[in-house]
Amino acid sequence: MIELVIAERCTACNACIEICPTNVFERSKAGPPTIARQEDCQTCFMCELYCREDAIYVAPDCENSTPVDEKIILASGLVGEFRRNHGWHEREGDPRYPNEHWRMESVFLRARDLAIVEAENKESIA
């Protein structure tokens, strides 16, 4: 479940808001997005995957919120681990994951757009 948005790292690009399939985040006028609907998080890790600044931590427990200490999580190396393990890590000097063939952004965005259109069509029929 989504647990942290690390303000010091967040650039407020709002990629997490755009990609979240369950609308967990709330856009902020200034600063990072807020976790507004944590209970709606389905623990898909998409927000963590799309966060280029490694400013998001999603705990693996999809049923319950896991209280976390930001300093401990940062020190653990868990922040950004999902991106690294999926080959999306783009930090300079990290040769462990040089390719980005796993990068499926266009596929995910197309699927989201199709789901939106399908939902709108269902609403218009009802």
C-alpha positions as CSV (number, residue, x, y, z in Angstrom):
1,M,0.0,0.0,0.0
2,I,1.2,3.5,-0.7
3,E,2.9,4.9,2.4
4,L,5.2,7.8,1.5
5,V,5.7,10.7,-0.8
6,I,9.1,12.1,0.1
7,A,8.8,15.9,-0.3
8,E,12.5,16.6,-0.5
9,R,12.8,14.4,-3.5
10,C,9.5,15.1,-5.2
11,T,9.6,17.6,-8.2
12,A,5.8,17.7,-8.4
13,C,5.8,16.3,-11.9
14,N,2.5,14.6,-11.0
15,A,3.3,11.4,-12.9
16,C,2.0,9.4,-10.0
17,I,-1.4,11.2,-10.2
18,E,-1.6,10.6,-13.9
19,I,-0.7,6.9,-13.7
20,C,-2.6,5.8,-10.6
21,P,-5.5,3.6,-11.6
22,T,-7.4,4.1,-8.4
23,N,-7.0,7.9,-8.0
24,V,-5.1,7.7,-4.6
25,F,-3.3,11.0,-4.9
26,E,-4.6,14.6,-4.7
27,R,-2.9,17.3,-6.7
28,S,-1.3,20.1,-4.6
29,K,-1.2,23.7,-5.6
30,A,2.4,23.9,-4.4
31,G,4.6,20.9,-3.5
32,P,4.2,17.2,-3.8
33,P,0.9,15.4,-4.3
34,T,-0.8,14.1,-1.2
35,I,-1.9,10.6,-0.4
36,A,-5.6,11.4,-0.2
37,R,-7.2,8.0,-0.5
38,Q,-4.7,5.5,0.8
39,E,-7.4,2.8,1.4
40,D,-8.0,2.8,-2.4
41,C,-4.4,1.8,-3.2
42,Q,-4.2,-1.6,-4.9
43,T,-0.5,-1.9,-4.4
44,C,0.2,-2.0,-8.1
45,F,3.5,-0.1,-7.7
46,M,2.8,2.0,-10.8
47,C,3.3,5.3,-8.9
48,E,6.7,4.1,-7.6
49,L,7.6,2.8,-11.1
50,Y,6.8,6.1,-12.8
51,C,8.5,8.3,-10.1
52,R,11.8,9.3,-11.8
53,E,13.0,11.0,-8.6
54,D,12.4,7.9,-6.4
55,A,10.2,10.0,-4.1
56,I,7.5,7.3,-3.5
57,Y,7.5,4.3,-1.3
58,V,4.9,1.6,-1.6
59,A,4.9,-1.1,1.1
60,P,4.3,-4.6,-0.2
61,D,1.3,-5.2,2.1
62,C,-1.8,-4.7,-0.1
63,E,-4.3,-5.2,2.7
64,N,-3.2,-2.9,5.5
65,S,-1.3,0.4,5.9
66,T,2.2,-0.2,7.2
67,P,3.5,2.6,9.5
68,V,6.9,3.6,8.2
69,D,9.6,6.0,9.3
70,E,10.9,8.0,6.3
71,K,14.5,8.1,7.5
72,I,14.6,4.3,8.0
73,I,13.0,3.7,4.6
74,L,15.5,6.0,2.9
75,A,18.4,4.4,4.7
76,S,17.2,0.9,3.8
77,G,17.6,1.4,0.0
78,L,14.0,0.3,-0.6
79,V,13.0,3.6,-2.1
80,G,13.4,3.2,-5.9
81,E,14.0,-0.5,-5.6
82,F,11.0,-1.4,-7.7
83,R,12.2,0.9,-10.6
84,R,15.7,-0.5,-10.4
85,N,14.6,-4.1,-10.4
86,H,12.4,-3.5,-13.5
87,G,15.1,-1.7,-15.5
88,W,13.6,1.7,-15.3
89,H,16.4,3.2,-13.2
90,E,18.0,6.1,-15.0
91,R,20.5,7.5,-12.4
92,E,23.8,8.3,-13.9
93,G,26.6,6.0,-12.8
94,D,24.4,3.0,-12.2
95,P,25.4,0.5,-14.9
96,R,23.3,-2.4,-13.4
97,Y,20.3,-1.8,-15.6
98,P,21.4,-0.3,-18.8
99,N,18.4,-1.1,-21.0
100,E,14.9,0.1,-20.9
101,H,13.2,-2.6,-22.9
102,W,10.8,-3.2,-20.0
103,R,9.6,0.4,-20.3
104,M,6.0,0.0,-21.2
105,E,4.7,3.5,-20.7
106,S,3.0,3.8,-24.0
107,V,1.2,0.5,-23.5
108,F,0.0,1.4,-20.0
109,L,-1.2,4.9,-21.1
110,R,-3.0,3.4,-24.1
111,A,-4.7,0.8,-21.8
112,R,-5.7,3.6,-19.4
113,D,-7.2,5.7,-22.2
114,L,-9.2,2.7,-23.5
115,A,-10.5,2.0,-20.0
116,I,-11.6,5.6,-19.7
117,V,-13.4,5.5,-23.0
118,E,-15.0,2.2,-22.1
119,A,-16.3,3.6,-18.8
120,E,-17.7,6.7,-20.5
121,N,-19.5,4.4,-23.0
122,K,-21.0,2.4,-20.2
123,E,-22.2,5.5,-18.5
124,S,-23.8,6.9,-21.7
125,I,-25.7,3.6,-22.2
126,A,-27.0,3.5,-18.7
